[in-house]
Amino acid sequence: MKIIDGNQVQQKLTFPTLVAALKQQLCRPFTMPQRQVYALSDTADNQHAFALLPAWDEESIAVKAFTYLPDNPVKNPGCESLYSQILLFDRATGVPQALIDGTSVTYWRTAAISALAASFLAREDSRKLLLCATGNLATYMALAHASVRPITEIRVWGRNPQKVATTIAAIRAQRADIEVTAADALQVDVPWADIISCATGSPTPLFPGEWVTPGTHTDFVGNHHKDCRECDTHLIANAHVYVDSRLNVFNEAGELLIPVSEGRFSLDEVKAELSELCQGSVQGRLSDTDITLFKSVGSALADLAGARLVFKVLQEQ
């Protein structure tokens, strides 16, 4: 059994190959039980969690396990807030094939899933990206979107100017051809954007939905809690909404569940999940004036596809 660390994942994955692998994966028969997230404490102010995400198809079985302790870096210097591993098995024999760093795969597949959705939902001439993110996922999100649409300008928004500057530098280092600057004010930058990609820890909406202009594609990947959300009810009610997985989003995402509780939205109004777009059973963007919205909480199937791609690339060498 191979042990594949984060550095190997970084060296072997590219967004064009990963987006293609995810699209192919979502067109194949698969089984993906609802992921299980377990609270490690009963106190409201402690968000420590342990999760298991299984999935399988005719070729492979994969299960990702992760721990999430958001206060870890403060309480235990040198430690990360999240640790994750993916165990990959051969479906025919059940033989374990690889243990793969799940943290790095998660960054890659989360961004690639958003990019895959954007390939169906964002206007083909989308050139202006507003990135509301400065954490570990931020650079991945920018590079992924730029791999599927002709992005020429990126504005980065965040509450910490130093993190904004670091994110800008990281994107420029890999895409010198794109103009990357700090966002001045969301009231200006939201209407400016063709694509708005949000990956923050904010428990409340980042901006009023009224600011989003017709034709914009939006995606929200930062929140996994029923009582939190990165976008408001107005945006949900006025957008064409798509999700990565109904099973997980309908159980976890406050972006949809809060408008449902307010009587402003029904889960039946969700147009499709990503597999339906990939299979062509549901059409994506219908006009250049639609506002589209993609909500993702992550799926075990994307973990399987990302882990298997890394494993196969290393096997071929």
Secondary structure, 3 states (H helix, E strand, C coil): CEEECHHHHHHHCCHHHHHHHHHHHHCCCCECCCCEEEECCCCCCCCCEEEEEEEECCCEEEEEEEEECCCHHHHCCCCCCEEEEEEEEECCCCCEEEEEEHHHHHHHHHHHHHHHHHHHHCCCCCCEEEEECCCCCHHHHHHHHHHHCCCCEEEEECCCHHHHHHHHHHHHHHCCCCEEEECCCHHHHHHHCCEEEECCCCCCCCCCHHHCCCCCEEEECCCCCCCCCCCCHHHHHHCEEEECCHHHHHHHCHHHHHHHHCCCCCHHHCCEEHHHHHHCCCCCCCCCCCCEEEECCCCHHHHHHHHHHHHHHHHCC
